[in-house]
């Protein structure tokens, strides 16, 4: 992989991780506030899972498996 591609993937990875952390904070705040809408929480959690999958996919692309 070329270094420019790697830099771009790392930038995207960093942005996705930050968005994942932000969603986690938002979900926790909504749950603790006691006024959380169940549908809204479900959507936020689904988005968080999607982000986690994207993060894993990019990390796998950056760190390919090494056959021992």
C-alpha positions as CSV (number, residue, x, y, z in Angstrom):
1,X,0.0,0.0,0.0
2,X,1.3,3.5,-0.8
3,X,2.1,5.9,1.9
4,X,-0.6,8.4,0.8
5,X,-3.2,5.7,1.0
6,X,-2.0,4.7,4.4
7,X,-2.2,8.4,5.6
8,X,-5.7,8.7,4.3
9,X,-6.8,5.5,5.9
10,X,-5.3,6.5,9.2
11,X,-7.1,9.9,9.0
12,X,-10.4,8.1,8.3
13,X,-9.7,5.7,11.1
14,X,-9.0,8.5,13.6
15,X,-12.2,10.3,12.6
16,X,-14.3,7.1,12.9
17,X,-12.8,6.3,16.3
18,X,-13.7,9.8,17.5
19,X,-17.2,9.5,16.2
20,X,-17.5,6.1,17.9
21,X,-16.4,7.7,21.3
22,X,-18.8,10.6,20.8
23,X,-21.7,8.2,20.2
24,X,-20.8,6.2,23.2
25,X,-20.9,9.4,25.3
26,X,-24.2,10.4,23.8
27,X,-25.7,7.0,24.5
28,X,-24.5,7.0,28.1
29,X,-25.8,10.5,28.7
30,X,-29.2,9.6,27.2
31,X,-29.5,6.5,29.3
32,X,-28.5,8.3,32.5
33,X,-30.8,11.2,31.9
34,X,-33.9,8.9,32.2
35,X,-35.6,10.6,29.3
36,X,-34.1,8.5,26.5
37,X,-36.3,7.5,23.6
38,X,-36.0,3.8,23.0
39,X,-36.0,4.2,19.2
40,X,-33.4,7.0,19.3
41,X,-31.2,4.8,21.5
42,X,-31.6,1.8,19.2
43,X,-30.6,4.0,16.2
44,X,-27.5,5.4,18.0
45,X,-26.4,1.9,19.1
46,X,-26.8,0.6,15.5
47,X,-24.7,3.5,14.2
48,X,-22.1,2.8,16.8
49,X,-21.9,-0.9,15.7
50,X,-21.6,0.1,12.1
51,X,-18.7,2.4,13.0
52,X,-17.0,-0.4,15.0
53,X,-17.3,-2.6,11.9
54,X,-15.8,0.1,9.7
55,X,-13.0,0.7,12.2
56,X,-12.2,-3.1,12.2
57,X,-12.2,-3.2,8.5
58,X,-9.8,-0.3,8.1
59,X,-7.5,-1.7,10.9
60,X,-7.4,-5.0,9.1
61,X,-6.5,-3.2,5.9
62,X,-3.7,-1.3,7.6
63,X,-2.4,-4.4,9.5
64,X,-2.6,-7.4,7.2
65,X,-2.5,-10.9,8.6
66,X,0.9,-12.4,8.8
67,X,1.1,-16.1,8.1
68,X,3.3,-17.7,10.6
